[in-house]
Amino acid sequence: LKLEMPTINLDGDVTVLATDPEVIQSLKSCAMTWQKLISRVLEEQLEKVPQGHGPLAEVDLWCEKNATLSALSQQIKLPEVQKVLEILQEAESECTRDLQIVLSDLKKHHMEAQDNAKFLSTLKRHLKDLSAGPGVDVMLNTMPSLLHALRMVWLVSRHYNKEERLVPLLERITWEISERARRVVGLSTLFKEDRATAKLKITEAKNTLEHWKKCYFITCKQVEESGSERYWKFDVQRLFEKTDYMASICQDLHDIFQVVKEELCNIFIPELITVSENPEGIDELRREVNIITSPMEDLTFDPFSINSAHDWALVMEEFREDVSVEIVKQIFVQNLKNPPLYKNHPPVAGAISWSRSLFYRIKHTIMRFQEEEELLASERGKKVKQMYLQVAKKMKEYEDQKYHQWRERTEEKLPLLLKDTVLTVSSATEEPVTTEKSVCFTLNFSPEFQEIIIETKYMEQLGLPVPEMARFVALQEDKYLRYTSKLKAMLDRYHKLMEMVNEAETKLLDDYIQELRGILKAGHKRLTWKSVGIGEFIVQCTQTIGKLEFLVHQIHNISEDISSKLRSIESTNLFKFPHSKNGDKLPGAKEFFDYVRCEQAKDVEHMVRKYSAIPQLLIQVEGRVANTNSGKSPKLASYYAYWENRIYQMLTQLIVKNLRAFNAAVLANIPMLQIEAVLSVSEITLQPNASEIEKMTVQSIQDCVEVTKHFIRWMHGTCIECPPQRVKADEVVTFSFFSDVSQSPLIIEQALLITQNVQKLLASLSKWLSQWKKYDMLWKSDKGTLLKRLAAEKAAYVTFDEHLQFHVKVAQEVTQQPLIKDEHFIRLQLAPLASTVQENAKGWVMAIGKVLNELAREELFSLQDEIKVGVLSL
């Protein structure tokens, strides 16, 4: 494709060369040669077609065209070629026009080839994955990416934006996918594969074919939504007719493996051979199943070709006819001992219905054979007919056996079931009349009874004669269903009621519960399913249960009122502490504990008022249960005791809870009361002292426990408060809960714990206060004696100065000491002690100053006397 260059010298000016006839003649010859070469190349390139059916062949074609035309175009751009064209144009040679037309065609086709090669090259990686990518997953993942790239080509390319260009490319892609799916299936070896591998291959091929179509339509929608005016409205049948047909063939192949290779072959499990009476027959059936697929393994046509659609349809029709009798036969053999039942069908009638449905299926196939006499007369037809007769005979024998066994069992069992009582009872004792909540009544309607009724109905629907007693019972099914439903509802209501009452309420309502259980006794002692009084029995039980329910609800409402009062009492806070705002002075110990005692007295009044209202509520219960209002009904003795025990437990919890709260307050890091550190009789001590604070704490604990003295006990067997009892002439005893509550180990433990914690706090404060003992020489030393001795000894002034400086320093040091020490709930005020220490230090300073003053005066007077003597001597 190399252009032939002129042999003459072209150096020089174009205008001069254009006037030289020899030059022009040589260049005209050269130009004509170029024109012929370019024309021939263009003609060859336009006639070229892709070498293959796949899309890569089209990509390669445009790449080759681009390479060829690019080579020519590059040569046209050479300087010597351009100069030849300039000289000929300057000479106005007639060959220039023809050459320019050819060059224009070259440029146009080159630009098209270049554009197409550029855009189609973006598809090349995807197309390679489509044709030779490892695994089906790669193909499935490639399709969306490929279509996205095609959409970009459609929107941007100047040549592949028309239907006549894009549709053939899409057809080639479809062909590639079809061929890949064909290779995946591998029909030549498919039926030699194991079931799982073969089904996987078929499924992968089918998914690949369907996925391509699905991705295509998604891309169509994306093109429309992109705003482009050029939609993908191509001929769908042209693109997907072949892949749709191949997908349908894959489905047929999948069905063949599902039916023959899986459903039929799975029938021949080892257990079936073990229980079968004819294992040789099962082996024969297995061979027949294998024969069914033999036509598939020796096909003389390509089933994936649409042209072979008729031949494939005949093969599938023959397969379905063969397999119909085989499937029914295998299903029958497999499920003889445990046949699958239709919904709501009983076991025996359901098994017979199942057997008949199988028979109708094979009968339908034989009827089709009979319509085609030639088919029935063929060897295959005779074999199928013989198989049909054998299976039909077995099915009839199976049905007769099932029916006769059921009839014998029904005639034997039904009379016994009708003699069953309607209820059964479970209890440790034989008699159900007991106050134990463990007594449980159960509906005694045997599932076998219900099954006989259903079997009878279905047997009659099947046209089989049933025993008269069974028919009579079946006709009364609605009555039995109504009875069982009402009995079950009644028993559920009874058991729910029994679960609602506690042990105390069970004893309280003993008469009513015994009455109800006496009525229920008829249900498990006398009434049978043949009795005529079942309806009346249900009504009587329901009414009695309703009355008892009403009474229980009334008692529960009153019980809730009592419980509410007990909860209110139990939630009382018996340790209310004085509140101090920020900056307010904390109360002293006595003030603190007096406040707690005062608040307790207020709360006790409210608590006792609620407690005193409880007996009246119990009298309301007495009125509903015993029709009296004395508060001392013998029928309620255990009920009174129950609530009295509840009150005891509540009071115990009240005291324990409050003592725990008090202990928590003692250990909290929040000061609530204050004490002072003072100097008393030359000793630093707490005020009030530790012993007094401990006594206050113990008294507060005692006050809390003695709250229970206000809760008066009831007289035995009543809810009436016990009046004060005179035990001696001058001693009256009031029976309260105090004697019992105060002995509770939990309360004793909490009281001891609080006392120990307060002792630890006070000990800690005393230990911390010991650091102030370093100042005790201020008050323990005798100032007068010490200073007189120093004066008598005529001590040096520096000695006096040391004492003076020491006590001044002490006075200053005390002012810098912290004046508050918090120890959990106690605040220790140190200001009084600090003031005392400072006053003592100042006292020492004053005393030392006084001594120094006196010494100075004595020395001054002595000096004065000496001066006078000296003057007189002069």
Helices and strands as residue ranges (DSSP letters): H 14-17, H 21-47, H 55-76, H 79-90, H 95-121, H 124-132, H 136-156, H 163-185, H 187-190, H 195-225, H 236-256, I 257-264, G 265-267, H 270-275, H 279-292, H 294-297, G 306-308, H 309-334, H 347-371, H 373-377, H 379-418, E 423-426, E 440-443, H 447-461, H 468-475, H 477-500, H 503-508, H 510-525, H 534-570, H 589-612, H 614-625, G 634-636, H 637-667, E 673-680, E 683-687, H 690-705, G 706-710, E 725-728, E 731-733, H 738-741, H 745-769, G 770-775, H 777-780, H 783-792, H 797-815, E 820-823, E 826-829, H 831-873
